[in-house]
Amino acid sequence: MLSTDTYNFEVQPGTRNHKGYFVQETAYKLVGIDQAGWALICLDNTTCHYVDPDSLQELLG
């Protein structure tokens, strides 16, 4: 069974992606976590980042 749940998160201030660049502080959709432990988050269909999962905080409400 496929899950259609979406999880929205925001990044903590100062979060960097896997390339070392700062990530915009805004809401992202969590796509998944890869085998290396990076969280793949996307702002839209073309803007995605790999970040440390510890840098995410769930949006409530």
C-alpha positions in Angstrom: 0.0 0.0 0.0 1.4 3.4 -1.0 1.3 6.2 1.5 0.1 9.6 0.4 1.1 11.3 3.6 3.2 14.4 3.3 5.4 15.7 6.0 6.2 19.4 6.1 9.3 20.6 7.9 11.3 23.8 8.2 15.1 23.9 8.5 16.8 25.4 11.5 18.8 28.6 11.1 22.2 28.0 9.6 21.3 24.7 8.0 23.7 23.7 5.1 23.1 21.2 2.4 25.4 18.3 1.5 27.5 20.6 -0.6 28.0 23.1 2.2 25.7 25.8 1.0 23.2 27.5 3.3 19.6 26.4 2.8 16.7 29.0 2.7 14.8 29.0 6.0 11.3 28.1 4.9 8.9 25.1 4.8 9.9 22.0 2.8 8.3 18.7 2.0 10.3 15.7 3.3 10.7 13.2 0.4 12.8 10.7 2.2 16.1 9.7 3.9 18.7 8.0 1.8 21.1 5.2 2.8 23.8 7.6 3.7 21.5 9.3 6.2 20.8 12.5 4.3 17.2 13.8 4.4 15.9 14.9 0.9 13.7 17.9 1.2 11.9 19.8 -1.6 10.6 23.3 -1.8 8.8 22.6 -5.1 9.3 20.2 -8.1 12.6 21.7 -9.0 14.3 22.9 -5.8 15.5 20.1 -3.5 18.3 19.7 -1.0 20.0 17.0 1.0 20.4 18.0 4.6 21.2 16.5 8.0 17.9 15.2 9.4 18.8 16.7 12.8 18.4 20.2 11.1 14.7 19.7 10.5 11.8 20.7 12.7 8.3 19.6 12.0 5.7 22.2 11.3 2.7 21.8 13.5 -0.9 22.6 12.5 
